[in-house]
Amino acid sequence: RTWNSLIQQRPIIDGGSYFKEEYFRYAVEDGPLFLSLEQPDGSIESRMMKRGKKFITVDAAAKEKDENDETAIAVWYETEKNELVLWDLFHGRIDFTKQEEMIEYYAKLYDIIDLNIEDSSNGTGLIARLSKKGYNVNGQVANRDKVTRAERVLDWFCRGNVYFHRRLSTITHDKSDIPKNVMDYIKDQLISFPTGKHDDIVDAISWAGYVIADKIDESNHGLMFGGV
């Protein structure tokens, strides 16, 4: 850690501290009907696309200046078995107006109405404005530290239930100080967490763990109390 931090300027432990290299799995679309989940042993598990759903999680940066974190907008596909696939991702330093426009762009692109936005700073205003536009917005309250908030989705990683769409390896970023390959940038943030310089993508990914946990809790509550 000391060598990486002081000499390499990249405080990443080999293999990761919380999110480890072996946790990363990938998915590709197999035509319009099926999704292929690539397994560590080389096998493929297929899921029917129509049985899943998409939602968005957002970590909205408070300022646009270079020293601040970027805004991260993560598009997720949830399979019928509650596996998470990071389907698409935007990250960049944009102001409040552009944040709203970009969230709506991805929502319309993927026909999504379910949004999950951190209820603080710019996020509070985004929740109010997007709710008035008819989106189903869930305000996520950051009442715990970042490491604790990441634990729910980290558990999902450990179970092998988080995948990344391979298109993320083809998306480029226009900043010269970070990798052009967005998938590499995602891995860099996750593996360097919690000591890395930026964690906007980690936060957006962490909120997906809350979405899944809340859904499972609701399902179990229904079973316990006779819900359908």
Disulfide bonds with the S-S distance in Angstrom:
none
